[in-house]
């Protein structure tokens, strides 16, 4: 390995260390209560080191969102090979729930944690746009195939996302105490199937 490659690997390792430390503290203490110095103490480096890689907390938050959406899009990619558009949509929903259950801390940071979103509205935020874009693409395929009526594709995609996200968040936040614990997962699965059937017959 050459000097250039070794230095780049070291930079990537440092970025990962910084992001891991920031994610841990953001989730434990809340975005507003975490400082660059706190993150530096967590990873046992100086604040100056962090500033070599990220200009402020917003840029760190932005990078963590990028990390999350890149991972989510990777989960969706194999499903695009499915030929039936509605089956593709259903499997994307299952992949979304699976991603949340397997990556609860990352999901919390992406969608639940209160934090300023100004840097996340960048026009070049391709990762977030790509995730929603895949959903709208599949919804459009369902419309074109006559499975859904011709509603606004983005509004339809938002409604579907909101529905699946809602009970996923309830599950992760342990807000399902009204359900028998022994049957909770099967009820969640039944609820998802019912939601999918409602989509097929109600849109």
C-alpha positions in Angstrom: 0.0 0.0 0.0 1.4 3.4 -1.0 1.7 6.5 1.2 -1.3 8.2 -0.4 -3.5 5.1 0.1 -2.4 4.7 3.7 -3.1 8.3 4.5 -6.6 8.1 3.0 -7.4 5.0 4.9 -6.2 6.7 8.1 -8.5 9.7 7.3 -11.4 7.4 6.8 -10.8 5.7 10.0 -10.6 9.0 11.8 -13.9 10.1 10.2 -15.6 6.9 11.4 -14.2 7.4 14.9 -15.5 10.9 15.0 -18.9 10.0 13.6 -19.3 7.0 16.0 -18.5 9.3 19.0 -20.9 12.0 17.8 -23.7 9.5 17.2 -23.3 8.0 20.7 -23.4 11.4 22.4 -26.2 12.8 20.3 -28.4 9.9 21.1 -27.5 9.7 24.8 -27.6 13.4 25.6 -29.5 15.2 22.8 -28.1 17.3 20.0 -28.3 20.6 21.8 -26.4 19.3 24.9 -23.4 18.0 23.0 -20.4 20.1 22.0 -17.4 19.5 19.8 -15.3 19.3 22.9 -17.6 16.6 24.3 -17.1 14.6 21.2 -13.3 15.2 21.3 -13.3 13.9 24.9 -15.3 10.9 23.9 -12.8 9.8 21.3 -9.8 11.1 23.2 -8.6 13.6 20.7 -8.4 17.4 20.7 -11.3 19.5 19.3 -8.8 20.8 16.7 -8.6 17.3 15.3 -12.3 17.2 14.7 -12.3 20.6 13.0 -9.9 19.2 10.5 -12.7 16.9 9.3 -16.0 18.7 10.2 -16.6 22.4 10.5 -19.4 22.2 13.2 -22.0 20.0 14.8 -24.4 20.5 11.9 -22.0 19.0 9.5 -21.5 16.0 11.8 -25.3 15.5 11.9 -25.5 15.8 8.1 -22.8 13.2 7.8 -24.6 10.8 10.1 -27.8 11.2 8.1 -25.8 10.4 5.0 -24.5 7.3 6.7 -28.0 6.2 7.6 -29.6 6.8 4.2 -26.7 5.1 2.3 -27.2 2.0 4.4 -31.0 2.1 3.9 -30.7 2.5 0.1 -28.4 -0.5 0.0 -31.1 -2.5 1.7 -33.6 -1.5 -1.0 -31.4 -2.1 -4.1 -31.9 -5.9 -4.4 -35.7 -5.4 -4.3 -35.6 -3.4 -7.5 -35.1 -6.6 -9.4 -38.6 -7.8 -8.5 -40.9 -7.5 -11.5 -44.3 -7.2 -9.7 -44.5 -3.5 -8.6 -46.8 -4.1 -5.7 -44.7 -7.0 -4.4 -41.7 -4.7 -4.7 -43.5 -2.0 -2.7 -44.5 -4.5 0.0 -40.9 -5.8 0.3 -39.6 -2.3 0.5 -41.9 -1.8 3.5 -40.6 -4.9 5.1 -37.0 -3.8 4.4 -37.7 -0.4 6.0 -39.0 -2.1 9.2 -36.1 -4.6 9.2 -33.7 -1.7 8.8 -35.2 0.1 11.8 -35.2 -3.0 14.0 -31.7 -3.9 13.2 -30.3 -0.4 13.4 -32.5 1.3 16.1 -29.9 3.9 17.1 -29.3 5.0 13.5 -33.0 5.0 12.8 -33.6 7.1 15.9 -31.0 9.6 14.8 -32.4 9.8 11.2 -36.1 10.2 12.1 -36.8 10.6 15.8 -34.2 12.6 17.5 -34.9 16.4 17.8 -32.2 18.3 16.1 -31.9 21.4 13.8 -32.5 20.3 10.2 -31.1 23.4 8.3 -28.1 21.6 6.9 -30.2 18.6 5.9 -32.2 20.7 3.4 -29.2 21.0 1.0 -30.2 20.6 -2.7 -27.2 18.2 -3.1 -28.4 15.9 -0.3 -28.5 13.0 -2.7 -28.8 10.2 -0.1 -32.1 11.3 1.4 -33.5 12.2 -2.0 -32.5 8.8 -3.4 -34.3 6.9 -0.6 -37.5 8.7 -1.2 -37.0 8.7 -4.9 -36.9 4.8 -4.9 -40.3 4.8 -3.1 -41.9 7.2 -5.5 -40.5 5.2 -8.5 -42.2 2.1 -7.2 -45.4 3.9 -6.5 -45.4 5.2 -10.0 -44.9 1.7 -11.3 -48.0 0.6 -9.3 -50.0 3.5 -10.8 -48.8 2.6 -14.3 -49.8 -1.0 -13.8 -53.3 0.0 -12.7 -52.8 -1.2 -9.1 -53.3 2.3 -7.8 -55.5 5.0 -9.1 -53.9 8.0 -10.6 -53.2 10.1 -7.6 -50.3 12.5 -7.1 -47.3 10.2 -6.9 -45.4 12.1 -4.3 -48.5 12.5 -2.1 -49.2 8.8 -2.4 -45.6 7.9 -1.6 -45.6 10.2 1.5 -48.9 8.6 2.7 -47.4 5.1 2.4 -44.1 6.1 4.1 -46.0 7.8 6.9 -48.1 4.8 7.6 -45.2 2.3 7.7 -43.0 4.7 9.6 -45.8 5.3 12.2 -46.1 1.9 13.6 -42.4 1.2 13.2 -41.7 4.1 15.4 -44.4 2.9 17.9 -42.7 -0.5 18.1 -39.2 0.9 18.5 -40.3 3.4 21.2 -42.1 0.6 23.1 -45.5 2.4 22.8 -47.4 -0.9 22.2 -48.1 -1.7 25.8 -51.8 -2.2 24.9 -50.8 -5.4 23.0 -50.0 -8.7 24.6 -46.2 -8.9 24.7 -46.2 -12.6 23.6 -48.2 -11.7 20.5 -46.7 -8.3 19.7 -44.5 -9.2 16.8 -47.2 -11.3 15.1 -49.8 -8.5 15.6 -47.3 -6.1 14.0 -46.8 -8.4 11.1 -50.6 -8.8 10.7 -51.0 -5.0 10.9 -48.4 -4.6 8.1 -50.2 -7.2 5.9 -53.5 -5.4 6.6 -52.0 -2.1 5.6 -50.7 -3.6 2.4 -54.1 -5.0 1.6 -55.7 -1.6 2.3 -53.2 -0.1 -0.1 -54.1 -2.5 -2.9 -57.8 -2.1 -2.6 -58.1 1.4 -1.4 -55.8 3.5 -3.6 
